[in-house]
Amino acid sequence: MSRKILVNIGPYESRAAIIEDGRLCELLYEVPDDEKIVGCIIKGRVANVVPGTQSAFVDIGIHKDAFLTLNGVEEMNNSDAQDIFRSPIQDVLKVGQDVILQILKEPTAQKGPRSTMAISFPGRYLVFMPTQASIGVSRRISQEKERDRLRAIGARIAPKGTGIVFRTASEGLEESALKADLALLIKMWNKVEKKMHKVPPKTILHRDMPLPLKVARDYFDDEIDEMIVDNEEAYKSIIEDCEFLTPLQRASLELYKEKTPLFEKYGIESEIDKAMSRKVWLNSGSYLFFDKTEAMYCIDVNSGRFSGGSDLEETVFKVNMEAAKEIAKQVRLRNLSGMIIIDFIDMETPAHRSQVLKCLKDGFKGDKNKPNILDFSELGLVQMTRRRTSASLDEIRKEVCPCCQGAGKVFSNQTMANVIKTNILEEAKRYQTNKLVVYAHRCVLDVIRGHKDEKLKELSEKCNREIILRETDSFETEYFKIEPILGETDPIGKEKEQIKNEILFKPGWNDNRYREENLEG
C-alpha cells in the first residue's frame, strides 16, 4: 500500500492530508498559534468546585472555564494512589487555588475545554509524564518479551518520580535512541517548571508542536513513501528540529515548488468540499445523509438510483457494502466524534449484516481515535463511538448562521408577513399617528402587498392608518422595523444604510414573539 503525506501551510490555517493508495483517508487542521489550545500547558485558577459531580472549573483566560474531573486531578504528594482511594475533589482543590493544567480537548459552543493535571509530553518514541511514576507500553506491541525489555529500559532511564509510556514506534529500538528522545522531553518540562512559579494565572507555559512537526512526529514513518510540504519555512523546520528522522525519511521529504496549489493538484480540495456536504453521493447512485444533533451524529443510507443485484436483498446488500466503506472514510475525514448512529437499509440475511459490519470496522483500521463499533441493534441500527481529540471539520470550517442561529431554517415569507401584520395593529393602538412605515425584506413585503396591493389596502383600512412599505435589502427575511410617523416628518428619504444600525424586531425574541435588538456590528 502506497502512503503519502501532504502538508499545506497557509496564513489562516494549516492542513495535512494522509493519502493511502491515492485516496484521501484523513485530514488534519490547525488554526494559528494564538488560537490553538489543545496540548497547551496552562497555569489556571480554580473558579468553582462541584462536589456533586466530583469536578471543577478552572479559569484559564478564555471565554469558557476548563473542565477538570477527579480523574484528571493529580495529587503531587500521592501520585501512586488509585482513583478509588483518592480524597474527594473538594478536599484537593479550593476556589482561588492556582493549578497547572494540560488541555486535552478543544472547547465547543456549549462546553469548555477538557483538561487534566496529569501532564504529559509526547515524543517520537515515548511519552514522558513528569508527575506520574509509572512505566507503560503501547498495546500494539504484542510480544511479551519486547514489552518486558522496554519496561526494563524505562525503569533505568526515567527520572525518579516520573513515568514513561513507550509508543508503538519504540519497538526494537536501542536504549540510546529512546534515551535521546526522553532527554528532549525532559528539557521541555524543565522550561515549564522554571516558569510555573513566576508567571501569573491564565498564562500559557507550553504549546504543543505546530502541525508540520506534529505530523512528522506522529505519522512520518518508514511506511510513508513521501511527505510533501508546500512551505519552505515549515520544510526547514522539519529538517532542523526533527532529529529523530532517519536518513530514509529525510530523503522522502520534499519541498513543493509548483505554481498549482498542492491540495488542488492531488484533488484534495474536491474531497474536502465533498466532506462538507450534508448529502454524499456514492458511485452506484445511492447516497448518504449526515446530520448532527446535540447528542449524536446520525448517518442515513439511501438506495437512490441504484437498482443492481439479482433481487431486493442482493441490491440492499451491495448498497450497504458501498455505504460502509464511504461512511468509515467520511467519519475520519470529517473527524466526527462522540455517539454516531448509522441507519443502514434493512437486511434480512444475518451473513449480509456481518459482512457489512466487518467492512465498516475495516474502514477504521489505523484510526488513532479509537472507534468502538457495536453490532446491529434490534431496530437495524449500528451504534458506534469515536474519541474526540479535536474539533470536527464542520466546527473548524463553519460558523453558526446569523440568519437562523443554527436552526437550519427560517420563518417563511407568509409567516413573517403575518407577524408584521400583528405588530402593525399593535403599533396603531400605541401611537396616534396617520402613517406607519414598515422596513423589511422585499420578498416579505411582496406577501404583505398581495395581488394588486389588495391585502395592503385591507390592512390599512383595518388599522385606519396609511401603511408605507420600504424595501431594505440589508435586512434578512426574519428582520423588520415598524416606524410611526409623528407630525409631518416623513422618513421616506432616509438612506437604507442607516436603517441597519437601528433597533428592529425578529420573531421569537422577547415573550416568545419578538424583542428589540441592536444589530450594529
N, C-alpha and C positions, 0 to 999 in steps of 0.2 A: 504494500500500500504506500503510495507516494503522499508526502505531507509537506505543506508549505506554511510559512507564517508571513503575513503581510502587515506592515506597521505604517499607518498614515498619521502624520503629526500635523495638526492644524492650529490656527491661532485661537480657536474657540473650543475645540475638543480634539482629543487624540483617540485613535481607533486601531484595533488589531483584529485581524481575521485569521482564523485557523482553517486551512483548506485540506481536505482529505480526498484523494483520488479526483481532484478537480472540482469538488463540491464544497461549498462553504458549510462548515459544521458548527462554528462557534464565533461569536463576536464579543469583543471586549471594548468598553468605552471608558474614557476618563475625562473629567472636566479639569479646568486649570487648577493649579495647586492651591490657590486661595479658597476654592470651593470644595476640594476633596477632603473627606473626613475619615473614611474607613481606614483602619490601620494606624491612625494617629494616636500618640500617647499624649494625654492632656491632663493638666492639673486643674481639678474642678473643686467645687464646694457643695456639700450636701444641702439641697434645698428642702427636701421632705423625706421622711421615713414612714413607710406604710407597713405596720406590723401585720395587718390582716393578710397581705399577700407576700410578706417577707421580701419586700423590695424597697428600693429607694430611688429618688430622682436627684440628679446631680446637675447643677448649673455649670455648663462648660462654655458659655458665652455665645450660644446660637439661639434661634427662636424657640427651640424646644429643649427641655432638660433631657439629659441622657438617662436611660432606664437601666437600673442595676439590680439584679436579683441576688438572693443569698448565695446561690451557686457561684456568682461572679465576684463575691467578696473574698478577698484573700487576707486572712489574718496573719500578719507578719510573724507573730510570736507562736503560731500554732499551724503552720502550713501543712503539716503532715496529717492533720485530723481529717476524717471523712466528713462529708456534708452533714450526715445524720447526727453527728456528735457536736456540731458547731453550735455556738451560742446563737440565740435569736438575733435577727439583724438589728433590732433596736438597742441591743447591748453592745453591738460592734460599731455602729455608725450613729452619729448625732448630728442634728441640724447645725449647719455652720462649720462642720469639720472639713478640712482640706483632704482630698484623696487624689491618688494618681490612677487614671483610667486609661484603658485602650478601647477604641471604638471598634465593635465587631460588625455592626450593620448600619447602613445609612438610614437617616430619618425618612419618614414618609409624610404624606399630608396630614395623617391622623396621629402618628406616633413619633416620639423622639428616637434618637439613635440608641441601639442596644450596646451595652458596654460591659467590661469586666475589669476587675482589679488584678487578675492573673495575667501579667504582662508576658508577651512572647515576641521573639524576633525570628522570623522565618529566613533561613538561608537557602543555599543551593542544595545542600545535602542533609541539613538538620535544622531543627527549630530550637532556639535557646530560650529557656524560661527562667529568668533571674530570681523569681520569688517562689518557685516550686521545686522542691528536692525530689525529683523522680526521673527515671530513665524509661523511655518508651520506644517502640519500634513500629514502623508502618505495617498495617495488616497485609499489605500487598507483598511483603517479604515473607514468603511462606515457609522456607526451610528453617527448621528449628535450630540447626547448627549455626546458621548465619545470624539468626536473631540473638543467640547466646553470645556470639562473637561481638556483635555491635553493643550489646548491653555491657559487656566487659570493658570495651573501649570507652563507652560513656561514663562508666564508674571511674575510669582513670583520668579522663580529660575534663570532666565537668567540675568547675569550682565548687567548693563546699557550700551547701545550702541552695544550690541551683539545680536545674533539671535540663534534660535534653530529650527530644523526640527525633529519631532518625527517620528521614524521608525515604521514599522508595529509591530515589537516585543514589542513596548511600550504599546500596547493596554491592558487595565485593570490593569496595574501596579500601585503600590503605589508611592506617591510623593517621599518617601525616596529613593527608588531604582533608580528612574530617577535622583534624585539629586546626588546620589553617582556616577552614570555614568558620569554625567556632570562634577563633580569635577575632575575626571581623565583627561578629555579632556582639561579642563582649565589649569591644570598643564602642559600639553604638550605645549599649547600656550604660557604660561609664559616662558618656556625654550626658545622658538623661539624668543620671544620679547627681552630676555636678550642678545641673540647672534646677533640679526639682525643689530645692530648699531656698533658692534665691529669687525665683520669679513669683509674681502674684497669681492668684487663681484665674482661671479662664485662659491660661497660656498653653499653647501647643509646644510640647517638649521634643517631639519627634514625629516626622512624617514618613509614611511608607515610601518605597521607591516609586519613581514615575513609571508610567505604563511601559515604555520600551525596556527598561531594566527588569521590571517585574515579569514581562513576557519572556525575556531571555532567561530569567531565573527559573520560572515555573514550567515553561513549555519547550524551550530550545534544548533538545537533547539529540543524541546520535540518530534517532529515528526521523528527525526533520531533515528533508533534503536541502532546503534553503530557507533563509529568513531575509526578506527584502524590506528595507527601511527607506522611506522617501524624504528623510530629513537628515542633512549632513551632521548637524549637531548631535542628534539622537544616535546616529551611527557611530560617531566618535566616542560618545559616552559609553555605548555598549562595549566597544573595543578597549577603552581605557579602564572602565570601572568593573567590568565583569571578568575578574581574574580567573574565575572557575571554568571559563570556556576552554574546551580542548582545541588543539590545532585543527582538527577536522571541522569543528563547529565554527571556528573563526574563518575558515576557508569557505564555509557555506553562507556566511553573512555577506549581504550585497547592498550597496547603496544605489537606489533607483534614481536615474537622471533623465528619463524620457519626459517629453512635454505632456503626453497624455497622462492624466491623473492615475495613480496606481490602482485605486479601487475600481475606477472606470475600466481600465484595461483588462482586469481579471473578472469583470462582471459582478463585482461585489455590490455596487450601488443599486443595481436592479434587484438583487437578493434582499437588500435592506428595505427597499420600497415594498417588496412582497411581504416581508416580516412586519411591516407597519400596517398592513391591511387587515380589516376585520374578516374579510372573505378571501380564502385562498383556494384557487382552482388547482385541481390535480390533472395530470396528463390525460387520464381516461375521460375527463368531462365531469367527474364528480367534484365535490368541493367541501371545504371545512369552514365552520364559523368559530371565531374566537371571541368570547365575551368575558368581561370581568365584573364581578360583584364585590361587595365589601368583604365577603368572607372567602371567596374562592374564584378560580378561573373555570369557565365552562367551555368545552370544545364539542361541537356537534358535527357529525359526519352525515353528509347527504349524497345520494347517488347521482343527482343531477341528470346529465345527458347520457350517462354510461348505461349500456344495456347488454354488455357482453356476457358470456357464460352460457352454458347449456340449459340452465334453469335458474329460478329465482335464488335459491340457496347459493349456487355457484357464483352468480352475479354479485350477491351481497358479500360473499367471502372475498372476491377479488377487490371490491371497493374498500373493504375494511383493511385488507393487507396493504394496499397502496396508502390508505389513510394513516395506518400505524407508523409507517416509515416517515411520512411527512410530518406527523404530529411530533415525533421524537425530535426531528430536525428543527421544527418551528419553536418548540418549547425551549430548546437550547439557544437558538438564535435570539428569541425574544427575552430570554432569561426569566421565564415565568417561575414563580416560587410559591411556597405555601401549598394549600389544598387545590388540586386540579381534578375536575370531573370530566371524563370522556364518554360521550354518548355515541357508541358505535351503532351501526344498523343491526337490528336483532338477527341473530344466527341460531338456528335450531341444532346444528351438529356440534357436539362438545369438542370434537377434534379440530374443527374450524376455530372455535373460540380459543383453544390452547395455542394454535399456530399464530393467531393474531396477537395474543398476549406475548408470546415469545418474540415476535417481530418487533413489538413495541419496546420490550426490555432490551433487545439487541441494539436498538437505536440509541440507547443511553450509555452504551459501553464507552468508557473513557470520560464520562461526565464527572467533573470534580465536585458537583453539588449534591451528590449522594441521593438520587431519587429512590423512593420506596413505592413500588407498584403492587397493588393488590389484585386479586383475581376478579373476574366478572361477578357483580352482585346479582341478587335475585331479580333486580329490575333491568339487568343487562348493561349496567354502567361499570366503568373501570375507574377506581379511585386511586390517586397517587399523590404523594407529597414530594416536594423538592426544596432543599435547603436554600434559604435566602442569604446571600452574601453581599449583594449589591442591588442597585435599582434595576428594574426591568427596562427593556429597550423603549417601551411605551412611556415609562416615567421619565426617562432621560430626554427623549426627543419631543415630548408633547407637554402642553400645559392645559389647565382647565379652561374650557371655552368661556370667554367673558359674556357671551350671549345667554347660554343655557346653564352656566355654572356647573357643568359636569353632568347635567341630567341627560344629555344626549338629544333632547327635543325641546322645542319652544312652543309657546301658545300659537294656535292657528290665527290667521288674519281675522276670521269671523269671531273667534273668542275675544281677540283684542278689541275689535270694533264694539262688542257688547260691553266690555269693561269700560271703554272710553264713554260709551253712551250713559252708563250708570253714573260715572263721575261727572259728566256734563250736567245731568239732572241734579246732582248734589251741589255742584258749584252754582247752579242757577238759584237754588234756595239760599245759599250762603251770601251771595253778592247781589246787590240791587244795581244791575248794570244791563245795558241793552245788547251788549255783544260779548261773545266768548270766542277766543282764538285757540284752536287746537293744533299743536305741533306734533306730528307723528310721521311714521314711515309712509311712503307713497302707497304701498300695497294695502296697508290698513285703511288709509283714507279713502281708497277706491271702494272698499266694502262699505264704509260709512255713507258715502255718497249714494250708492245704489245706482240703478238704471235711470239715467237722465236726472240725477240728483233727487229722485223721489224720496229715498229714505232720509236724506239730509233735511229736506223740507219738512217731512213728517216730524223729525226730531226737533227742529226749530219751533214748530207750532206747539209741540208738547211742552217745551220748557219756556215758551214765549220769549225767546232770545234769538238774535241773529248769530249764527254759528259760522265762523270763518275758519276754513281748513288751510293749513300751511304745511307743505311737504318739506321734510327735513331729512335729507339723506344721511346726516351724521348720526341719526338715531337708528338703533336696531329695531326690529319689528315689535319687540316687547316694551319699548320705552316710549313714553309720550308726556306731553306737558299741556295743561289747560290754563290759559291766562285770561282772567276777566279784564275788560277794558273799562276803566273807571274814568268818567269825564269824557273829554273829547280826544284824548291821546290814543292813537291807533298804532300798534306796533307792527303794522304791515311792512314798513320799510326796514325792520330790524334784520341785520345780517344773520344768515344761517349759522355762521361760525360762532356767533355769540350765544346761540341757544344751547349748544352742547355743554357749556360751563354753568348752566343754571340748574335750579332744583327741578327734578322731574320725577315721574311716577313709573312704577313697574308692578304688574300683578304679583301677588304672593308676598309683598312687603307690608309689614305692619297690619295687625289684626287679620292675618290670613288673606288680605286683599291687596293692599299696596302700602308703601311707606315712602317718605321723601328721602331722596338720596342725592348727594352732590357727586357727580361723576367726573369732576375736574381731575385731570391727570390719569 
